[in-house]
Each structure stands twice: as structure tokens, then as C-alpha cells.
Amino acid sequence: MVYAIVRAGGRQEKVSVGDTIVINRVAGEPGQSVDFTPVLLVDGDAVTSAKGDLEKVTVSAEKVEDLRGPKIRILKYKNKTGYKKRQGHRQELTRLKITGIA
């Protein structure tokens, strides 16, 4: 089994060919290709972590869709002063399908 650890969207994700991952928003249109440089590569029993060897390897993914995460409600309240503040947030996300590790 071949898999790689890639840094994407501020996090590290374990990916193999055919996997679908959701990361922070990536610019581009659906159907476009996105390339990542792996942090670690595992091919069966062989583990590659040397920086020089990893620069030759690329993980390619296809952008499937843009989406938004769940709504998060932020409430601030101060007792006895009448101060109330409500704010919402939805994270911009992208779904990617891993197409190759080469």
C-alpha cells in the first residue's frame, strides 16, 4: 500500500490514490489539478523521509468542489452591563480527490 503525508491547508493529511479529502479553500475551478509535496512517503515497507528524495515526488489531486463548513455561532456576554454580541462563521473549504502519487 502506497500512501503519503502531505501538508495542505495548514494541516497534515494522510492520503493514498482514490482518497477524498476536505481542506481549506484552494483557488481554482472544479476539475483543475492541484499538486502537493509530501512530508513523508510510505511504499510498502520502504519509508521515505529524506528531503532530497521527497522533492522528486509529487502528489496530484483534482479539485471536486468548493463548499462551506458548518455554521459556528460565537456569543459574547458580559453580566450586569447589557453587553451582548453575536457573530457567526462558516469556513470556506475545498473537496479534493487524490489522483496520483508519483
Secondary structure, 3 states (H helix, E strand, C coil): CEEEEEEECCEEEEECCCCEEEEECCCCCCCCEEEECEEEEEECCEEECCHHHHCCCCEEEEEEEEEECCCEEEEEEECCCCEEEEEEECCEEEEEEEEEEC
